[in-house]
Amino acid sequence: MRVQTFSRTQILQEFDSRCQALSANDNRGFKQEFEELNDVGKDLPTRAGDSEVNRLKNRYPSIVPYDHCRVRLSVQNFNAHSDYINANFVPGGHSERDFICTQGPLHNTMADFWRMVWEQNVKIIVMVTPLRHKDVVLCEKYWPLDRGTVYHGLIQVTTVTRKQGPDYFITTISLRQRDCPTDRIITHYYYPSWPDQGVPKDSLSLCAFTDHVRQHLTTIPALGPAVVHCSAGIGRSGSFVALLWLMQLCARGIRPEVRAAVEDLRLHRMWMVQTLEQYILVHRCLLHWLGGGTGGSSTSCLQTQRGSSKVNHRGKDRRGDRSGRRRHHQHRAVPLPDPPQNTIQQILHPGNLLRRLLPSSSLFNPGSHPS
């Protein structure tokens, strides 16, 4: 069967109209959709994360991984509890395990973090949080900022190169496990200008950063999942994954459905896309990107509610954070070409689509069903 695809112009026009409708009457539609997501996943078990023995491995006691898709480490020294890390597999591309969303490493979990990267054959790490806000540590410095080597458990971590982009840093890291002669190369993307439970001041900057990572992911073999983390691994991490996923769908001519994407992500890790501001941000960034990075009327309806209260969940600390270094540049994304008609087999091929299709019948031609 053929999947119905649409031109970039059609997708932009329809998505713009939908966003304008959602933003009417003080964002009434956005608020309603976001509230409807409140109960998604809340009854899924979290026994491992809630257990007393693993409590100190959680940055926030109320943010723990779902059991059904938690990342399990190898058992060390016959200790059954050594398999725990606060991380979940989330969907993308062509499987349920194309991404790992996790909390920012704690001082006592840095060795576990690098063990997860090694065991899951990770090639890309995306960090969307500053290390700290004032005196509050949001994430431990788990890699050398400059050239050098540190050791975390059995893993040797060496920073080889570090490049600075407009608003982010790209670090090449070499990993080696003790008694293993082979190095592995990891690309670490660090975007520090995204405040905790908030949104970046420059959404065009986030668009450019996300698209840069998206294009990199499409060029490397799908050997292992990409790791995405912020501080808790839910708000900014979920927003980043949702935006990247929807960008890739649009690139293949598929209509984006933000609510469906967030619902699916929340069935794999709790409270993904944590606040209403972040939910609106995903829409606004997608509009910017579809429009080639320009502003105009299509984005005027999605101004961030700076003065509005944030929707918070599970008792997470409401403290914000700011980047010590923030730069503002206008980025222009490359306009998307009008996609050809593709068969579902071509669209779902891992080399062609990083994000799997959203579970909605509206993606398909009337009367047709995916095979």
N, C-alpha and C positions, 0 to 999 in steps of 0.2 A: 504494500500500500504506500501511497505517497503522502508525505506530510505537507500540509499547506504552508507555504512560505510567503512572505510579504516583502515589499521593497523597504528600504530604509525610510523613505519619505512617508509611506503608509504607516509604518510602525511609529515614527515620530509624531505624526498627526494624531493617531489614535491614542497614543500614550499621553500626549499633551492634553487632549480633551479630557481624558480620564483624570489626570492630575488636577486640572482646573475644577472638575466636578467635586473631587475629594476635598479640595482646599476651600470650597465655598463655605460661607457662614462660619468663619473662624476655624477652618480646618475640621469641620464636623465629620466629613467622610473619613479622613485619616484617623481621627480619634475613635470613631466607631470600629473601623477595621482593626486598629491596634488593640482595642479593648476585647474584641472577639478572640484574640490570640492569647489572652491571659491564662486560660486553662489548658492550653496545649502542652501535653507531656507531663502535667503536674502529678499524675498518678503512676508514672513509670518508676520502677524501683531503683534505689540508690544505696543498696546495702553496703557495698564495699566502701564507698566514700563516707558513709555515716558511721562506720565502725570505729570504736575507740582507738584501735591500734593505728588507724590511718589518719586520725584527726589532725595531727600536727603537719601532715603533708598537704593540707588544704589552706590556701591563702585566705579564703573567706569561708567560714564554717557552713554557710547556707548555700554555697555554690559547689556542688559535687557532681561527678559524672554519672550518667545513667549506666546501669549495669549491662544492659543489652548491647551497648556499642562502646564500652570503655576500652581504652588501649591497655592491653596486658603486657607487662614486661616479663622477661624470663625470670624464673625463680632463682634466687641467689642463696647459696649456702643452706639449702633445704628449708628456707624460711618462706612459708606460703604467702605471707603478707608482702614480700618483696616484689610482687608483681604489680603493685598499685602505683598509679600516677594519675593526677587529676587531669584527664584528657579523654576526649571522645573522637571517634571517627565520625565524619559527616560527609554527606553525599556531594557529588560533583561528577563531571565527566561521564563515566560509564559504570560506576559502582557506588556502593555505600561507603567506600573507604578511600576516597580520593583526597580528602583533607583530614588533618588532625587539628582540632581546636583545643587549646589548653591554656591554663593559667600561666602567668609569668613565673619563671622559676623562683623558688625560695632558696635561702642559703642552704637548707638541708635537702633540697630536691634537685639541685643543679646536676649532680651525678646521674640521677634518674632521668632527667631531661635529655642529657646527651646519650645515655644508654638507649632511650626511646628513639632518638634520631638515628643511631647506629643500627638498631635492630629492625627498624621499619624502612631502612634504606632511603631516608629522606635526602632530597637534593636541594630543596628550597625552604628557607625559614622566613616568614614575614612577621615582623614585630611592629605593632601599631600602638605603641605607648611610649612615653618617655620613661626613663629609669626611675625618676622620682618627681614629686611635686613638693617644693619647699623641703620640709624634713620628713615627708612621708615617702617611704620606699614603695614603688609600684611594681618593680621588677628588679631582681638582682642582676648585676653585670656578669653574665655567664659566659662571655667571650672577651678576648682582649680587644679593646677599642683601637689600639695601635698594633703595629707588627710585634709579635711575641707569642709565647706559648704558655698555656696553663694546663693543669691536669684536674680532671673531675672523675674520680673513681678510676676505672680502667681506660678512660678515653683521654687522649692527648688532643688538645684544641689549639690550633695555630692560626693566627691571623696572617694571611699572606699579602693581601692588598685591601685598601679601603678607598673608595671613591665617593665624592660628595656630589649629589645631584642638587636640583633647585631646592627641594624640601626634604630630602631623604638621603640616606647613606647606603651604599652597596659594598658589602664586605665579602671577600673570598676567604673561606675558612677551610683549612686542611684538617681532617680528622684521621686519627690513627688509634687503633686499639692495641693495647700492650700485647706483645708476642705476635702481632700481625704485621707483616712487612708492607702491606698495601695501604696507601693513603686513599681517602675519599675526599672529594671536593664538594663543599657546600656553599651556596650563595645565600647570604643573609641580607635581607632588606629591612632597613630600620627607618620608620616614619614616626618621628618623635612629636609632631605638632598636632596630635589628636588628643584633646583633653578627656579625662576619665568621665564616663557617662554623658559626654557631650558630643559636639561635632567640630570639625576643623573650621576655622574662619574662612578659608579659601577652598570651596568645594571643587574648583577647577584643578587645584593642586592634587586633591585626592583622586580625581578622575584620571589625571595623567599618571599618577603613581600606580593606581590599580591596573590601568591598561598596560603599563610597562611590565608589571608582573604577569598579567594575563598572556601577553605575547611571549614572554620567556617560557612560561609553562607549556605553551603549544609547540615549542621547538625542542623540548627534551623528551627522551623516552619515559613512559609512565612506569618507572621502576618502583616507585614508592610514593606515599602521600606527601603533600606539602604541609608543613606545620604553620599554623597561624595562631598568634597569641597576642594578648594585650596584658592587662593585669589579672582580671578574673577569667578572661577567655570566653566572654559571652557577648558583650555589647559591641565594642569596636570590632572584635574578631568576627562576630556574626554579620555585622554590617558590611565588612570588607568581603567576606565570602559571598554574601547575597549579591552585592554589586558586581563582583567579578563573574559570578554564575550568569546573571541576567545580561551582562555585556556580551558574553559568549553566545547566549541564545539569540540575541538581537543580531549579532554578526552572522548568524546562520539563517536569518530571516524569520525567526520565531518570535511571536508576540510575548513580551515579558509580563509575568504575573507576580508582582512583588509579594502580595499576601500569601500566595501558594508557596513561594520559595521560603519565606520566613517560617511558615507553618511546618514545612518539611524539615528545616534546620532545627526547629524547636523540638521535634520528635527525636533528635539525636543528641542535643545538648540543651540544657535548660536556659531559658531567657535569652536565646540568641536574638540580637537586635533588641537591646534592653530598654530603650526609651523611645518616646514618641518622636523626639527630635531626630534620633537616628533612623527611625522608620521613614520620616519625611526626607531625610538626607539621601537615602538610597534612591528615592524617586527623583530628587533634584539632580543628583549626580548623573543618573541615567539620562535625564533630559539634556543636560549639558553635553554629555558624550554623544548622544544621538544627533544633536545639532552641530556637531563638529567643534564643540568647545566654546561656542559663542553664547552670549546671553540672549536678550530679546524677550518677547512676550511669553515665550514658552516656559520661561523660568520665573517670571514675575510673580506667579501665584504661589511660589514655594519658598518664601522668605522664612528663615529660621525664627522660631519663637524664642528669642533670647530671654524675654521676661517671663515666659511661662514656666510653670512648675514641671519638673521632670517626673516621669513615671518610673518608680523604683520598685524592685521586687525582692522578695526573700530576705529583706532586712540588710541588704548590702550597704556598706558605708557610703554616704552621699558625698564624700569629699571629692572635689575636682582636682585636676592637675593641669599644669601648663608646661609647655616646652620652654627650655631655656633659650633655644635658638629657633626663631620662626621667620621664615621669609615668605614673601607674597609675590607670586609671578602669575602672569596670565598664560595659560597653556592652551594650545589649539590641538585638539585630537584630529586624527586623520578621518575624514568622512567615510562612512561605510559604503561599499559598492552595493548595488542592488543584487541580491543573491539569486542564483539560478534555482529552479525546482530540483529538489533532491529526494531520492528515495529514503525511507526511514533507515535502511541499512547504512547508507552513506552518512546520514546525519549522526547516527549513533556510533560510528566508527571512532575509536579513541583518538586517532590521529586528526580527525576533523572536528571533534566537539569535546571541549573540556568539561562542559556541564551537561548532565543528563537532562532529558526533557522533563518539564514539569508535569505532574500527574493531573492533567486537565484535558477533557475531551475537546475543549475549544481550540486546541493546538492542531487538530486534525480536520481534514475535509469533512463536510457534513456527510453522514452515513458511512464513513470509513472508520476503521479501527486499526490500531497498531498491531503488527504481527508479533 
